[in-house]
Each structure stands twice: as C-alpha cells, then as structure tokens.
Amino acid sequence: MRITSEQASQIKQVVYQIFGEQATVWLFGSRVNDQAQGGDVDLFIQTQTPLLDPAVLAAKTAVQVMRLQNGRKVDVIVQAPNSTPQPIFDIARETGILL
C-alpha cells in the first residue's frame, strides 16, 4: 500500500466526519500496488445510511483528502443502500485494502 499509516488515519477521520463512524473506506487502484509509481488516490466508501446526494458528499470528501495529500488528485466513489448497483463497487471491494 502506497500511503502511510498516518495518511490512512487522516482519510478515515475525514470519512467518519462526513459519513459517520459506521462507514467503511477502501483504498483501491494503483495505490494498492507497491511496485507502481505516482497515481491518484482512489477511495471506495460504503455506508449503511441512505444518502440523498452521494455525489456531493463524495466531492466534499475528495477535496478534504486532497488537501491532506498536498494536492494529490483523489477520486471517491460511494455506495449506500439506496445506490444503484455499479460494477466498480465490487471491483473496489475485491481489489482494495480496507483502511
């Protein structure tokens, strides 16, 4: 995993502030490959709470994490009980690392 434990902790704090402490967050994409270089930070957030506007919450999360990552690009996808199923949800969960 190519983020530090401190960065992982900071990411979880942001997610908990926005989605609540029941939310789970996975790091996925190139940052889980120790041999890769560069790349953005891809996060998959899963919550048991239905959300009215997950895109706004995802954007808010991305901006806050980006600030903590010194401007590194951050992509966030969110799955809530009322989300339309997407293949990326399964891919992120299966290939990602739970923070």
Secondary structure as a PSIPRED ss2 file (coil, helix, strand):
# PSIPRED VFORMAT (PSIPRED V4.0)

   1 M C   1.000  0.000  0.000
   2 R C   1.000  0.000  0.000
   3 I C   1.000  0.000  0.000
   4 T C   1.000  0.000  0.000
   5 S H   0.000  1.000  0.000
   6 E H   0.000  1.000  0.000
   7 Q H   0.000  1.000  0.000
   8 A H   0.000  1.000  0.000
   9 S H   0.000  1.000  0.000
  10 Q H   0.000  1.000  0.000
  11 I H   0.000  1.000  0.000
  12 K H   0.000  1.000  0.000
  13 Q H   0.000  1.000  0.000
  14 V H   0.000  1.000  0.000
  15 V H   0.000  1.000  0.000
  16 Y H   0.000  1.000  0.000
  17 Q H   0.000  1.000  0.000
  18 I H   0.000  1.000  0.000
  19 F H   0.000  1.000  0.000
  20 G C   1.000  0.000  0.000
  21 E C   1.000  0.000  0.000
  22 Q C   1.000  0.000  0.000
  23 A C   1.000  0.000  0.000
  24 T E   0.000  0.000  1.000
  25 V E   0.000  0.000  1.000
  26 W E   0.000  0.000  1.000
  27 L E   0.000  0.000  1.000
  28 F E   0.000  0.000  1.000
  29 G H   0.000  1.000  0.000
  30 S H   0.000  1.000  0.000
  31 R H   0.000  1.000  0.000
  32 V H   0.000  1.000  0.000
  33 N C   1.000  0.000  0.000
  34 D C   1.000  0.000  0.000
  35 Q C   1.000  0.000  0.000
  36 A C   1.000  0.000  0.000
  37 Q C   1.000  0.000  0.000
  38 G C   1.000  0.000  0.000
  39 G C   1.000  0.000  0.000
  40 D C   1.000  0.000  0.000
  41 V E   0.000  0.000  1.000
  42 D E   0.000  0.000  1.000
  43 L E   0.000  0.000  1.000
  44 F E   0.000  0.000  1.000
  45 I E   0.000  0.000  1.000
  46 Q E   0.000  0.000  1.000
  47 T C   1.000  0.000  0.000
  48 Q C   1.000  0.000  0.000
  49 T C   1.000  0.000  0.000
  50 P C   1.000  0.000  0.000
  51 L C   1.000  0.000  0.000
  52 L C   1.000  0.000  0.000
  53 D C   1.000  0.000  0.000
  54 P H   0.000  1.000  0.000
  55 A H   0.000  1.000  0.000
  56 V H   0.000  1.000  0.000
  57 L H   0.000  1.000  0.000
  58 A H   0.000  1.000  0.000
  59 A H   0.000  1.000  0.000
  60 K H   0.000  1.000  0.000
  61 T H   0.000  1.000  0.000
  62 A H   0.000  1.000  0.000
  63 V H   0.000  1.000  0.000
  64 Q H   0.000  1.000  0.000
  65 V H   0.000  1.000  0.000
  66 M H   0.000  1.000  0.000
  67 R H   0.000  1.000  0.000
  68 L H   0.000  1.000  0.000
  69 Q C   1.000  0.000  0.000
  70 N C   1.000  0.000  0.000
  71 G C   1.000  0.000  0.000
  72 R C   1.000  0.000  0.000
  73 K C   1.000  0.000  0.000
  74 V E   0.000  0.000  1.000
  75 D E   0.000  0.000  1.000
  76 V E   0.000  0.000  1.000
  77 I E   0.000  0.000  1.000
  78 V E   0.000  0.000  1.000
  79 Q E   0.000  0.000  1.000
  80 A C   1.000  0.000  0.000
  81 P C   1.000  0.000  0.000
  82 N C   1.000  0.000  0.000
  83 S C   1.000  0.000  0.000
  84 T C   1.000  0.000  0.000
  85 P C   1.000  0.000  0.000
  86 Q C   1.000  0.000  0.000
  87 P H   0.000  1.000  0.000
  88 I H   0.000  1.000  0.000
  89 F H   0.000  1.000  0.000
  90 D H   0.000  1.000  0.000
  91 I H   0.000  1.000  0.000
  92 A H   0.000  1.000  0.000
  93 R H   0.000  1.000  0.000
  94 E H   0.000  1.000  0.000
  95 T H   0.000  1.000  0.000
  96 G C   1.000  0.000  0.000
  97 I E   0.000  0.000  1.000
  98 L E   0.000  0.000  1.000
  99 L C   1.000  0.000  0.000
